[in-house]
Amino acid sequence: MTPDPAELERRLATRTAELNAAHRRIDELLDKARSLRETKEKLAAIRTERDTLRASPEYRLGRKLIGPFRKLARAIGGKPKAAELPASPDYHAWLLSQRPSPEELQAMRDAASQLAAPVLISIVMPVFNTPLSMLEEAVASVRAQSYPHWELLVADDASDDARVSARLLELAAGDSRIRVTTLDRNQGIALATNAAIATATGEFVGFLDHDDWLEPHALSAVARRIEEFPDADLLYSDEDKVDPAGRFHQPFFKPDWSPDALLSNNYLCHFTLIRRGLLSALGGFRAGFDGAQDYDLFLRAAEGARRIVHIPAVLYHWRVSSHSTAGAASQKPAAIESGARALRDALSRRGIRGSVETVGNGARYRVRRAILRTEKIAIIIPTRDRLELVKRCIESITARTDYPNYEIVIADNDSRSAETLDYYKTIPHRIVPFPGPFNYSAINNYAVRQVDAPWILFLNNDIEVINADWLTSMAEHIQRPEIGAVGAKLLFPDHTVQHAGVLLAEKGTASHAYCHAAAASSENGGHLQLIRNYSAVTAACMLTRRSLFEQAGGFDEMELAVTYNDVDYCLKLIHAGFQIVYTPFAQLFHYESASRGRGRSDPAEGRILKQRWPAFFSHDPYSNPNLGWDATPRPGEAGAKPAPG
């Protein structure tokens, strides 16, 4: 049967419409496929760019620097400004809050670019088989500096890992300020660093370990201090440690130049720079001191430096790792012995008779000076009644003192107790009566005039001796012509610290360093356990020379009758060119003015002291403006424990 032409036409039209719809659908699907392919290619390119960025040392360092800050921002809801960070006892969060903002860093870059004659700073970095990620982060921290006038001089000490040499060459090719010296054989850190120093052209040379970091404003801070002190030959900053997760901890807020602290450990450490002329004159690092080569260098540099400048800011992060002494110096006994040898060398150069002993389990030392002459020491003890206190004090002196030449002088201020007066009749010690109202300064001044001993030890009646060599430990320092007064480590009965030096503060008056810390504490660089300098020490146990005391006019009887007279005396000594020393090797219990209330400071006397010595209170060279980082009152500030005189 022949199909109807009309039906065929209808079927053809239907098929044509279906075919056209199918073509349109195919075109739509092809368009979607092309779009998906383009999107996929874009995503692949983005992923490639992302992976390249993530592989860069700058990104890895940045993640460690800002990652914790971002977590903190999420925790408090939003991205805070530094000033909005909540008060926290967490050091890591505090450090992040103190960092210059991006705008401030850019302002530093702009200012540095406008300098007519910028100081060029050479950073030297010895390298040996460094893990690539650590090496790249160290280099990235230099490249990120807001001060652009630097050169990074790397000495590859014949690394076994070929990737290290290859990566160093890549880094140098990417920045003309980076130069690499490759040694043909391993020579050790001292000689490798010398190889880098030999290529330096900067006016100052700074030292960076191959796995540590600099803060991005470190060199800007250095350049400002060099401009402020053009005769500076040696500069150093505060530092902390960084763990493998990038968390900062164990800050070390250092004092300004403290010669006795440097004879106790390498407290300069990181970040330190030396004028290249001085460094050349010293001959750089010396072989044979590996592990303590920087300590040996700093000891020698300190002897020739015109000025030593401290930058009170954390500019350096010391990585804690299995191959670093940042983790535990005691794990590297050879380095500790190298430090002791460097110290013995320094004593020999300086003509100091004495020995070097290791303290604790780290790179801390005690220079035990030979007593050249056992001068007579008059131990002056002001008291009034309270027999149980003065009796314990005297008996502990006579039972536990190995210094052979001393006398005990009791300055009695109107004792009325028959028991006390009877006790005086039974002891061989000298009693010097001082009648009248309590005036700590006048009592001691009078007692000094009654004795002829060349050395005077002021001692509170509520003191108890702990170790037998306490007085010898103090005498070895007062015999030094540059020392004006010596203080001791005083403990509360619970074995926490009562006194370990006196600190001054602009917002407060004077207070005791490390007060209430554990007696064995190693906080803040372990300086509680080391001989070091302070602006003052307490007269609760203070040794001085009679001649200096007389020249200074003694304690101030008129305006500082009860408190701060000892601080005033120490500041007079410093003003006259002498130094004050604290030794932790003279240990005594102090029951803190149990008899006469000298632990309570007099606000009026505090104001007088600050008016008399404004420069010391605006800047105590042996304190540090960052000591109150954890939101607790800084020593000397309102709320901190006052010095009891």
C-alpha positions as CSV (number, residue, x, y, z in Angstrom):
1,M,0.0,0.0,0.0
2,T,1.4,3.3,-1.0
3,P,1.9,5.7,2.0
4,D,-0.2,8.9,1.9
5,P,2.0,11.8,0.8
6,A,0.5,14.0,3.5
7,E,1.3,11.4,6.2
8,L,4.9,11.2,5.0
9,E,5.3,14.9,5.0
10,R,4.0,15.0,8.6
11,R,6.4,12.3,9.7
12,L,9.3,14.0,8.0
13,A,8.4,17.3,9.8
14,T,8.3,15.5,13.1
15,R,11.6,13.7,12.5
16,T,13.2,17.0,11.4
17,A,12.0,18.7,14.5
18,E,13.3,15.9,16.7
19,L,16.7,16.0,14.9
20,N,17.0,19.8,15.3
21,A,16.2,19.5,19.0
22,A,18.8,16.8,19.3
23,H,21.4,19.0,17.6
24,R,20.5,21.8,19.9
25,R,20.9,19.5,22.9
26,I,24.2,18.3,21.6
27,D,25.4,21.9,21.1
28,E,24.3,22.7,24.7
29,L,26.2,19.7,26.0
30,L,29.3,20.6,24.0
31,D,29.2,24.2,25.3
32,K,28.9,22.8,28.9
33,A,31.8,20.4,28.2
34,R,34.0,23.3,26.9
35,S,33.1,25.4,29.9
36,L,33.9,22.6,32.3
37,R,37.2,21.9,30.5
38,E,38.1,25.6,30.7
39,T,37.1,25.7,34.4
40,K,39.1,22.6,35.0
41,E,42.1,24.1,33.3
42,K,41.7,27.3,35.4
43,L,41.4,25.2,38.6
44,A,44.5,23.2,37.6
45,A,46.4,26.4,37.0
46,I,45.2,27.8,40.3
47,R,46.2,24.6,42.1
48,T,49.6,24.7,40.5
49,E,50.1,28.3,41.5
50,R,48.9,27.5,45.0
51,D,51.3,24.5,45.3
52,T,54.2,26.6,44.1
53,L,53.4,29.2,46.7
54,R,53.0,26.7,49.4
55,A,56.4,25.2,48.5
56,S,58.1,28.5,48.9
57,P,60.1,29.2,52.1
58,E,58.4,32.6,52.4
59,Y,54.9,30.9,52.6
60,R,56.1,28.4,55.1
61,L,57.6,31.0,57.3
62,G,54.5,33.2,56.9
63,R,52.2,30.4,58.0
64,K,54.2,29.9,61.2
65,L,54.3,33.6,61.9
66,I,50.6,34.5,61.3
67,G,48.8,31.1,61.6
68,P,48.5,31.3,65.4
69,F,47.3,34.9,65.1
70,R,44.5,33.9,62.7
71,K,43.4,31.2,65.1
72,L,43.3,33.8,67.8
73,A,41.3,36.1,65.6
74,R,38.7,33.3,64.9
75,A,38.5,32.6,68.6
76,I,37.6,36.1,69.5
77,G,35.4,36.7,66.4
78,G,37.0,38.6,63.6
79,K,40.4,39.8,62.7
80,P,41.6,42.1,65.5
81,K,44.2,44.8,65.4
82,A,47.2,44.4,67.6
83,A,45.9,46.8,70.2
84,E,42.7,44.8,70.4
85,L,44.3,41.6,71.5
86,P,42.9,40.4,74.8
87,A,45.2,40.4,77.8
88,S,46.8,37.0,78.1
89,P,49.5,35.4,80.1
90,D,50.4,33.5,76.9
91,Y,53.8,34.7,75.6
92,H,53.1,33.6,72.0
93,A,50.0,35.8,71.8
94,W,51.7,38.7,73.4
95,L,54.6,38.6,70.9
96,L,52.1,38.6,68.0
97,S,50.4,41.6,69.5
98,Q,53.8,43.5,69.6
99,R,54.7,43.0,66.0
100,P,54.8,46.0,63.7
101,S,51.8,46.2,61.4
102,P,52.2,45.8,57.6
103,E,51.8,49.6,57.3
104,E,54.5,50.1,59.9
105,L,56.8,47.7,58.1
106,Q,56.2,49.6,54.8
107,A,56.9,52.9,56.5
108,M,60.3,51.4,57.6
109,R,61.0,50.3,54.0
110,D,60.1,53.7,52.7
111,A,62.3,55.4,55.4
112,A,65.3,53.1,54.6
113,S,65.0,53.8,50.9
114,Q,65.4,57.5,51.5
115,L,68.6,57.2,53.4
116,A,71.5,59.1,51.8
117,A,74.2,56.9,53.3
118,P,72.6,53.7,54.7
119,V,74.7,51.4,56.8
120,L,75.2,48.1,55.0
121,I,74.7,45.1,57.3
122,S,76.4,41.8,56.5
123,I,74.6,38.7,57.8
124,V,76.8,35.6,57.9
125,M,75.4,32.1,58.1
126,P,77.4,28.9,58.1
127,V,75.6,25.9,56.7
128,F,76.1,22.2,57.0
129,N,73.5,19.6,55.9
130,T,70.7,21.9,57.0
131,P,67.2,20.5,56.3
132,L,66.0,22.4,53.3
133,S,62.8,23.7,54.8
134,M,64.7,25.2,57.8
135,L,67.4,26.7,55.5
136,E,64.8,28.3,53.3
137,E,62.9,29.8,56.2
138,A,66.1,31.3,57.6
139,V,66.9,32.9,54.2
140,A,63.3,34.0,53.8
141,S,63.4,35.8,57.2
142,V,66.4,37.9,55.9
143,R,64.7,38.6,52.5
144,A,61.6,39.8,54.4
145,Q,63.5,42.5,56.2
146,S,62.0,46.0,56.2
147,Y,65.6,47.3,56.0
148,P,66.8,46.5,52.5
149,H,70.5,47.4,52.9
150,W,71.9,44.0,53.7
151,E,73.9,41.2,52.3
152,L,73.5,37.5,53.3
153,L,76.8,35.7,53.2
154,V,76.4,31.9,53.3
155,A,79.3,29.5,53.8
156,D,78.5,25.9,52.9
157,D,80.8,23.8,55.0
158,A,81.1,21.0,52.5
159,S,77.6,19.6,53.1
160,D,77.2,16.0,52.2
161,D,73.7,16.6,51.0
162,A,74.0,17.8,47.4
163,R,70.5,19.3,47.6
164,V,71.8,21.9,50.1
165,S,74.4,23.3,47.7
166,A,72.0,23.2,44.8
167,R,69.3,25.1,46.8
168,L,71.8,27.7,48.0
169,L,72.8,28.4,44.4
170,E,69.2,28.8,43.5
171,L,68.6,31.2,46.3
172,A,71.6,33.3,45.4
173,A,70.5,33.4,41.8
174,G,67.2,34.8,42.9
175,D,68.6,37.7,44.9
176,S,71.9,39.5,44.2
177,R,72.3,40.3,47.9
178,I,72.8,36.6,48.7
179,R,76.3,35.2,48.1
180,V,77.5,31.6,48.7
181,T,81.0,30.4,49.5
182,T,81.4,26.6,49.2
183,L,84.2,25.1,51.1
184,D,86.0,22.1,49.6
185,R,86.2,20.3,53.0
186,N,84.4,20.5,56.3
187,Q,86.2,22.9,58.6
188,G,83.8,23.3,61.5
189,I,81.5,26.2,62.4
190,A,84.2,28.6,63.4
191,L,86.3,28.5,60.3
192,A,83.2,28.2,58.1
193,T,81.9,31.4,59.6
194,N,85.2,33.1,59.0
195,A,85.0,32.1,55.4
196,A,81.7,34.0,55.2
197,I,83.1,37.0,57.1
198,A,86.0,37.2,54.7
199,T,83.5,38.1,51.9
200,A,81.7,40.8,53.9
201,T,81.6,44.4,52.8
202,G,79.1,45.7,55.4
203,E,80.1,48.1,58.2
204,F,78.5,45.6,60.7
205,V,78.4,41.9,60.7
206,G,75.5,40.0,62.3
207,F,75.3,36.2,63.0
208,L,72.4,34.0,62.0
209,D,72.3,30.3,62.6
210,H,71.2,28.2,59.5
211,D,67.9,27.2,61.0
212,D,66.8,30.2,63.0
213,W,64.6,33.3,62.1
214,L,64.9,37.0,62.3
215,E,61.9,39.2,62.9
216,P,61.1,41.3,59.8
217,H,62.0,44.6,61.5
218,A,65.2,43.3,63.1
219,L,67.6,45.2,60.8
220,S,65.5,48.3,61.0
221,A,65.8,48.2,64.8
222,V,69.6,47.7,64.5
223,A,70.0,50.5,62.0
224,R,68.1,52.9,64.3
225,R,70.4,52.1,67.2
226,I,73.5,52.5,65.1
227,E,72.2,55.9,64.1
228,E,71.6,56.8,67.8
229,F,75.0,55.5,69.0
230,P,77.5,56.0,66.1
231,D,80.3,54.7,68.3
232,A,78.6,51.4,68.9
233,D,80.9,48.4,68.2
234,L,78.8,45.6,69.6
235,L,75.0,45.3,69.5
236,Y,72.6,42.6,70.8
237,S,68.9,42.1,71.1
238,D,66.4,40.0,73.1
239,E,65.5,36.6,71.8
240,D,63.2,33.6,72.3
241,K,62.8,30.0,71.2
242,V,60.5,28.5,68.6
243,D,59.3,25.0,68.6
244,P,58.6,22.7,65.6
245,A,55.0,23.9,65.4
246,G,56.1,27.5,65.1
247,R,55.1,28.5,68.7
248,F,57.2,31.1,70.4
249,H,58.2,30.5,74.1
250,Q,61.0,31.0,76.6
251,P,61.6,34.7,76.0
252,F,64.9,36.1,77.3
253,F,64.5,39.8,78.1
254,K,68.1,40.8,78.7
255,P,69.7,43.6,80.7
256,D,71.8,46.3,79.1
257,W,75.6,45.7,79.1
258,S,76.4,43.7,82.2
259,P,80.1,42.7,82.3
260,D,79.6,40.2,85.2
261,A,76.7,38.6,83.4
262,L,78.9,37.9,80.4
263,L,81.4,36.2,82.7
264,S,78.6,34.0,83.8
265,N,77.2,32.9,80.4
266,N,76.8,34.0,76.8
267,Y,73.9,36.1,77.5
268,L,74.4,38.2,74.4
269,C,73.9,35.2,72.2
270,H,71.3,36.2,69.5
271,F,70.9,38.5,67.7
272,T,74.4,40.0,67.9
273,L,76.3,42.3,65.5
274,I,79.9,43.5,65.6
275,R,81.5,46.3,63.7
276,R,83.5,44.7,60.9
277,G,86.7,46.7,61.8
278,L,86.7,45.3,65.3
279,L,85.9,41.9,64.0
280,S,88.8,42.0,61.6
281,A,91.2,43.2,64.4
282,L,90.1,40.2,66.5
283,G,90.7,37.8,63.7
284,G,87.1,36.5,63.7
285,F,86.3,33.2,65.3
286,R,89.0,31.0,66.8
287,A,89.3,27.3,66.0
288,G,89.0,24.9,68.9
289,F,86.0,26.6,70.5
290,D,83.3,25.0,68.4
291,G,80.0,25.0,70.2
292,A,81.0,28.1,72.1
293,Q,82.9,30.0,69.3
294,D,80.5,32.9,69.6
295,Y,81.0,33.1,73.4
296,D,84.8,33.3,72.9
297,L,84.3,36.0,70.2
298,F,82.0,38.1,72.4
299,L,84.3,37.9,75.4
300,R,87.2,39.2,73.2
301,A,85.0,41.8,71.5
302,A,83.7,43.2,74.8
303,E,87.3,43.9,75.8
304,G,87.8,46.1,72.7
305,A,84.4,47.6,72.1
306,R,84.0,51.4,72.6
307,R,80.3,51.0,73.3
308,I,78.0,47.9,73.7
309,V,74.4,48.6,72.9
310,H,71.3,46.5,73.8
311,I,68.1,46.5,71.8
312,P,65.3,45.6,74.2
313,A,63.1,43.8,71.6
314,V,62.8,40.1,70.6
315,L,64.4,40.2,67.1
316,Y,65.6,36.6,67.0
317,H,63.9,33.2,67.2
318,W,66.1,30.3,68.2
319,R,64.8,27.1,66.8
320,V,64.4,24.2,69.2
321,S,65.5,21.0,67.4
322,S,67.4,17.9,67.9
323,H,70.6,19.4,66.5
324,S,70.4,22.7,68.3
325,T,71.6,23.8,71.7
326,A,68.4,25.7,72.1
327,G,66.7,22.5,73.3
328,A,69.1,21.7,76.1
329,A,72.7,22.9,76.3
330,S,73.4,20.0,78.7
331,Q,73.1,17.7,75.7
332,K,76.3,19.1,74.3
333,P,78.9,18.7,77.0
334,A,81.7,19.5,74.5
335,A,80.1,23.0,73.9
336,I,79.9,23.6,77.7
337,E,83.6,22.7,78.1
338,S,84.5,25.0,75.1
339,G,82.7,27.8,76.9
340,A,84.6,27.2,80.1
341,R,87.8,27.2,78.2
342,A,86.9,30.5,76.5
343,L,86.2,31.9,79.9
344,R,89.5,30.7,81.4
345,D,91.2,32.3,78.4
346,A,89.4,35.6,79.2
347,L,90.5,35.5,82.8
348,S,94.1,35.0,81.7
349,R,93.9,37.9,79.2
350,R,92.4,40.2,81.9
351,G,94.9,39.2,84.6
352,I,92.1,37.8,86.9
353,R,93.2,35.2,89.3
354,G,90.5,32.6,89.8
355,S,88.9,29.4,88.5
356,V,85.9,28.6,86.3
357,E,83.2,26.2,87.5
358,T,80.1,25.0,85.6
359,V,76.8,25.9,87.3
360,G,73.7,23.7,86.9
361,N,73.3,21.5,83.8
362,G,73.8,24.1,81.1
363,A,76.3,26.6,79.7
364,R,76.4,28.7,82.9
365,Y,79.5,29.4,84.8
366,R,80.9,30.7,88.0
367,V,84.1,32.7,88.0
368,R,85.4,32.0,91.5
369,R,87.9,34.7,92.1
370,A,90.9,34.2,94.4
371,I,90.8,36.2,97.6
372,L,93.9,38.3,97.4
373,R,93.7,39.6,101.0
374,T,91.3,38.7,103.7
375,E,90.5,42.2,104.9
376,K,88.6,42.5,108.1
377,I,84.8,42.8,107.7
378,A,82.6,44.5,110.2
379,I,79.1,42.9,110.1
380,I,76.8,45.6,111.4
381,I,73.4,44.3,112.6
382,P,70.8,47.0,113.7
383,T,68.3,45.6,116.2
384,R,65.9,46.3,119.0
385,D,64.7,43.5,121.3
386,R,63.2,40.5,119.3
387,L,65.9,38.3,120.8
388,E,64.8,35.2,118.9
389,L,65.7,37.0,115.6
390,V,69.0,38.5,116.5
391,K,70.1,35.3,118.3
392,R,69.4,33.1,115.3
393,C,71.1,35.6,113.0
394,I,74.3,35.7,115.1
395,E,74.4,32.0,115.8
396,S,74.1,31.2,112.1
397,I,77.0,33.6,111.3
398,T,79.3,32.1,113.8
399,A,78.4,28.5,113.0
400,R,78.3,28.7,109.2
401,T,80.8,31.3,108.0
402,D,84.2,30.2,106.6
403,Y,85.6,33.7,106.0
404,P,88.3,34.0,108.6
405,N,88.4,37.7,109.4
406,Y,85.2,39.3,110.6
407,E,83.6,40.9,113.6
408,I,80.0,41.2,114.6
409,V,78.8,44.6,115.7
410,I,75.3,44.9,117.1
411,A,73.9,48.4,116.7
412,D,71.2,48.4,119.5
413,N,68.4,50.9,119.1
414,D,66.9,51.1,122.6
415,S,66.3,47.4,123.5
416,R,64.2,47.2,126.6
417,S,63.8,43.5,127.1
418,A,65.7,42.1,130.1
419,E,66.1,38.9,128.2
420,T,67.8,40.7,125.3
421,L,70.1,42.7,127.6
422,D,71.1,39.6,129.5
423,Y,71.9,37.9,126.2
424,Y,74.2,40.7,125.2
425,K,76.3,40.0,128.4
426,T,76.9,36.4,127.3
427,I,78.2,37.0,123.8
428,P,81.7,38.2,122.8
429,H,80.4,40.5,120.1
430,R,80.6,44.3,120.3
431,I,77.4,46.2,121.3
432,V,77.0,49.8,120.0
433,P,74.1,51.5,121.7
434,F,72.1,54.0,119.5
435,P,69.3,55.6,121.5
436,G,66.4,57.5,120.1
437,P,63.7,57.1,117.4
438,F,64.2,54.4,114.7
439,N,66.2,55.8,111.8
440,Y,67.8,53.0,109.8
441,S,70.2,55.3,108.1
442,A,71.4,57.0,111.2
443,I,71.8,53.7,113.2
444,N,74.1,52.3,110.5
445,N,76.0,55.5,109.9
446,Y,76.8,55.7,113.6
447,A,77.9,52.1,113.8
448,V,80.2,52.5,110.8
449,R,81.9,55.4,112.6
450,Q,82.6,53.1,115.6
451,V,84.6,50.5,113.7
452,D,87.8,50.5,111.8
453,A,87.3,47.6,109.4
454,P,88.0,48.5,105.8
455,W,85.0,46.4,104.6
456,I,81.5,46.8,106.0
457,L,78.6,44.3,105.7
458,F,75.1,45.7,106.5
459,L,72.9,42.9,107.7
460,N,69.3,42.8,109.0
461,N,68.7,41.1,112.3
462,D,66.1,38.8,110.6
463,I,68.7,37.1,108.4
464,E,69.9,33.5,108.8
465,V,73.0,32.2,107.0
466,I,72.5,29.2,104.7
467,N,75.9,28.4,103.1
468,A,79.3,28.6,104.7
469,D,81.0,30.4,101.9
470,W,78.4,33.2,101.8
471,L,80.8,35.9,103.0
472,T,83.7,34.7,101.0
473,S,81.5,34.7,97.9
474,M,80.8,38.4,98.6
475,A,84.3,39.3,99.5
476,E,85.8,38.0,96.3
477,H,83.8,40.8,94.5
478,I,84.2,43.8,96.9
479,Q,88.0,43.4,96.6
480,R,87.6,44.4,92.9
481,P,88.4,48.1,92.5
482,E,85.5,48.6,90.1
483,I,82.9,47.2,92.4
484,G,81.1,49.5,94.9
485,A,78.7,47.1,96.6
486,V,77.8,43.4,96.6
487,G,74.4,41.9,97.3
488,A,73.3,38.4,98.1
489,K,70.5,35.9,97.2
490,L,67.9,36.1,100.0
491,L,65.2,33.6,100.4
492,F,61.9,33.5,102.2
493,P,61.5,30.6,104.7
494,D,59.6,28.7,102.0
495,H,62.7,28.7,99.7
496,T,61.3,31.3,97.3
497,V,63.2,34.4,96.4
498,Q,63.0,37.5,98.5
499,H,65.8,39.4,96.9
500,A,68.1,38.8,93.9
501,G,68.9,42.4,93.0
502,V,66.8,45.6,92.9
503,L,65.1,46.9,89.7
504,L,63.8,50.4,89.1
505,A,60.8,51.5,87.1
506,E,59.4,54.8,85.9
507,K,55.8,53.9,86.9
508,G,56.7,52.7,90.4
509,T,59.8,52.9,92.6
510,A,62.1,50.0,93.4
511,S,61.4,46.3,93.8
512,H,63.2,43.0,94.1
513,A,64.1,41.0,91.0
514,Y,62.6,37.5,90.9
515,C,60.6,38.0,94.1
516,H,58.7,34.9,95.0
517,A,60.3,32.8,92.2
518,A,61.5,29.4,93.1
519,A,65.0,29.5,94.4
520,A,66.2,27.2,91.6
521,S,64.3,28.9,88.8
522,S,65.9,29.2,85.4
523,E,63.4,31.7,84.0
524,N,64.6,34.6,81.8
525,G,67.9,33.1,80.8
526,G,68.6,31.6,84.3
527,H,70.0,35.0,85.5
528,L,68.7,34.3,89.0
529,Q,71.5,31.7,89.3
530,L,74.3,33.9,87.9
531,I,76.6,36.6,89.1
532,R,75.5,39.8,87.3
533,N,75.2,43.5,87.7
534,Y,72.2,45.6,89.0
535,S,71.5,49.2,89.7
536,A,71.1,48.4,93.4
537,V,71.0,45.7,96.0
538,T,69.3,45.6,99.4
539,A,71.2,46.6,102.6
540,A,69.5,43.7,104.3
541,C,72.7,42.0,103.2
542,M,75.1,44.4,101.5
543,L,78.9,44.4,101.5
544,T,80.8,47.6,100.6
545,R,84.1,49.3,101.3
546,R,84.2,51.7,104.2
547,S,86.1,54.3,102.2
548,L,83.4,54.5,99.5
549,F,80.6,54.6,102.2
550,E,82.3,57.6,103.8
551,Q,83.0,59.4,100.5
552,A,79.3,59.0,99.6
553,G,78.3,60.5,103.0
554,G,76.8,57.2,104.2
555,F,73.0,56.6,104.1
556,D,70.7,59.6,103.9
557,E,69.5,60.2,107.5
558,M,67.4,63.2,106.7
559,E,65.2,62.3,103.8
560,L,65.6,58.5,103.5
561,A,65.5,57.5,107.2
562,V,63.7,54.2,106.8
563,T,63.5,52.9,103.2
564,Y,65.3,53.3,99.9
565,N,68.5,54.6,101.6
566,D,70.3,51.5,100.2
567,V,69.1,52.1,96.7
568,D,70.1,55.8,97.0
569,Y,73.6,54.7,98.1
570,C,74.0,52.2,95.2
571,L,73.0,54.9,92.7
572,K,75.5,57.2,94.2
573,L,78.2,54.6,93.6
574,I,77.1,54.0,90.0
575,H,77.1,57.8,89.4
576,A,80.7,57.8,90.7
577,G,81.7,55.1,88.2
578,F,81.4,52.0,90.3
579,Q,79.4,48.8,89.6
580,I,77.0,46.9,91.8
581,V,77.1,43.1,91.8
582,Y,74.7,40.4,92.8
583,T,76.0,36.9,93.6
584,P,73.6,34.0,94.1
585,F,76.4,32.1,95.8
586,A,75.8,34.0,99.0
587,Q,72.5,32.5,100.2
588,L,70.7,33.5,103.3
589,F,67.1,33.3,104.6
590,H,65.4,36.7,105.1
591,Y,62.4,36.9,107.3
592,E,61.8,40.3,105.8
593,S,62.0,43.0,108.4
594,A,60.1,41.0,111.0
595,S,61.3,43.3,113.8
596,R,60.9,46.9,112.6
597,G,58.6,46.8,109.6
598,R,61.2,47.9,107.0
599,G,59.3,45.9,104.4
600,R,56.7,48.7,104.3
601,S,57.8,51.4,101.9
602,D,57.3,55.1,102.5
603,P,55.6,56.8,99.5
604,A,57.2,60.1,100.5
605,E,60.7,58.6,100.5
606,G,59.9,56.9,97.2
607,R,59.1,60.2,95.6
608,I,62.3,61.7,96.9
609,L,64.3,58.9,95.5
610,K,62.7,59.3,92.0
611,Q,63.2,63.0,92.0
612,R,66.8,62.6,93.0
613,W,67.6,60.0,90.3
614,P,65.2,60.5,87.4
615,A,67.5,59.1,84.7
616,F,67.7,55.7,86.4
617,F,63.9,55.5,86.8
618,S,63.2,56.4,83.2
619,H,65.7,53.7,82.2
620,D,67.2,51.1,84.5
621,P,70.0,49.6,82.5
622,Y,69.7,46.3,84.3
623,S,66.0,45.9,83.9
624,N,64.1,45.4,80.6
625,P,60.9,47.2,79.4
626,N,59.4,43.8,78.4
627,L,59.5,42.1,81.8
628,G,55.8,42.7,82.3
629,W,54.8,41.0,79.1
630,D,52.4,38.6,81.0
631,A,50.3,41.4,82.3
632,T,51.6,41.0,85.8
633,P,53.1,44.2,87.4
634,R,56.6,44.8,86.3
635,P,59.2,45.0,89.0
636,G,59.0,48.5,90.4
637,E,55.5,49.3,89.1
638,A,52.3,49.8,91.1
639,G,51.2,46.5,92.5
640,A,54.7,45.0,92.5
641,K,56.4,44.2,95.8
642,P,58.4,47.2,97.0
643,A,62.1,46.9,98.0
644,P,62.2,46.8,101.8
645,G,65.3,48.9,102.1
